Amino acid sequence: MSKLPQVATTIFTVMSKLANETGAINLSQGFPNFPVDPKLIDLLGNMAGQNIHQYTPMAGAPGLLSRLSGLIARQYGRNVDPNSELLITAGATQGIFTTIMALVENGDEVCILDPSYDCYEPAVVLAGGIPIRISLDENFMPDWDRINAKVNEKTKLIITNNPHNPSGRIWGTSDFEQLEALVDKYKNILVLSDEVYEFITFDRPHISANQREKLKDRSIITSSFGKSFHITGWKIGYTVAPPNLMKEIKKVHQYNVFSVNSIAQACLSEYIDQVDVTQLGEFYKKKRDLFSGHLSKSRFKLDPCEGTYFQVADYSAISSDSDVDFCKLLTTEHGVAAIPISVFNADLRDAKKIRFCFAKDDETLIKAAKILCDI
């Protein structure tokens, strides 16, 4: 008897495995292939010789929590109490899972906006909740008529992802106003705001739930050091929540992981004040523009990419195959791995679009683009 009978091996594992087996350029799974900042590597080497290898306090190392509070104040103008409103997590996914397990009860409905990251629904199911999948519009932006039609008194949580994976779209002010109207109408609703790509934005500014007065006390915000600082393998992130909600989240966290890798926390505590996160957008914008520029003569039609390090491409001028089959063919026959968008949808809706990750060195992006232009 399975608690998750519909869950199989994640598409990211499938495509990365296929890329490794065939020697394809892996633009599927979202991880960088370029070096980590040398400052961080130096910190890691220095910290390794210090007495920091035992458990940290459950919620996080005090120094990291304090500096993280400062980062949030600088970026968003929000003052958070490091002792009662912050939690260091073993990656953003653990923060999301722990939040759902802590706050969702049997029979609660949880709204998930499709296409959506695949870790949301399993956590809802394991918590005894009922996932309500709601499609974004054809431009991957919220369809508020659809959302309003699905939200009701049973809705406990609405999960938002901004900047959005897989599309790279960013919510505007009007979207937050619509969300705030929902939260105001239904007093029981909480918002789980997945903001792991918060600093990787290009053509329009990222609006955080941290900045919205009407949302701060009703929102749990998850973020990722791994995504921001190109250290996905460190599996370290953080969660922001008001004290009443954080108290419940910490109850689950202490029996889930208890505390997070001590040396990673020590390094990041020193690193946060040495790095300018506002430069991340420009860094990845150059990669986006390099990749899209080299694809300009291809038969792929590129969607707008306003944030994240993902580029969605329409391949309908090339093939009528399903996006899953096309991605497998692209990997095995042409040597470039991508992710099909349909797998992010509950109904597996296939719009003949796939996702490329451009968090790669320039040589890799140029080589991949040349292959794609020849298809």
Buried (B, 14 or more C-beta within 10 A) or exposed (E): EEEEEEEEEEBBEBBBBBBEEBEBBBBBBBBBBEEBBEEBEEBBEEBEEEEBEEEBEBBBBBBBBBBBBBBBEEBBEBEBEBBBBBBBBBBBBBBBBBBBBBBBEEEBBBBBBBBBBBBBBBBBBBBEBBBBBBBBEEEBBBBBEBBBEEBEEBBBBBBBBBBBBBBBBBBBEEBBEBBBEBBEEBEEBBBBBBBBBBBBBBEBBBBBBBBBEBBBEBBBBBBBBBBBBBBBEBBBBBBBBBEEBBEBBBEBBEEBBEBBBBBBBBBBBBBBEEBEBEEBBEEBBEBBEBBBEBBEEBBBBBBBBBBBBBBBBBBBEBBEBBBBEBBBEBBBEBBBBBBBBBBBBBEEEBBBBBBBBBBBEEEBBBBBBEBBBEB
